[in-house]
């Protein structure tokens, strides 16, 4: 009898505090809120990022390209500016839906070879200068880490969200740079502007 009462209570408590099955698919997705871009301003590091695309209206299944640039507003510092998939990238390319809900990271690492970072992966940017790069073409309607799912047509928002890896000291300057598993490196530092794109049928 006692076991029956205990199990009954356990079922009730589980029902009150359990996770809704409709939310289970979202459990592994970071809780990233939409917000406007803001500048980097921490210690000696300062500047802003500008995001553009070659197309603002793209047919589903066709490709578009992203241009991301960082403009230095500090006296001059070293930055991990490039998006080399062999080492941890310094930002997420977030995509939000028309309701501004986070859907995923278009440049998320989804497997493959890696290597240790070297001082050559960092770039010195003098004051009032910028460094930029084109990121590989993306397929409208697809998020690489969620390739089984296709987004419907509609309006979407893109934004580069930079993390602490962007200003991490060069490997030549510290031994700690090799500790890529440190979750503190995911700490958000600043964001680019938001770019609205429309995927059409």
Helices and strands as residue ranges (DSSP letters): H 2-17, G 21-26, E 40-42, E 45-53, E 57-59, E 63-72, E 76-79, E 91-96, E 102-105, G 119-121, E 123-126, E 130-139, G 144-146, E 154-163, G 164-167, G 176-178, G 183-186, E 188-191, E 195-200
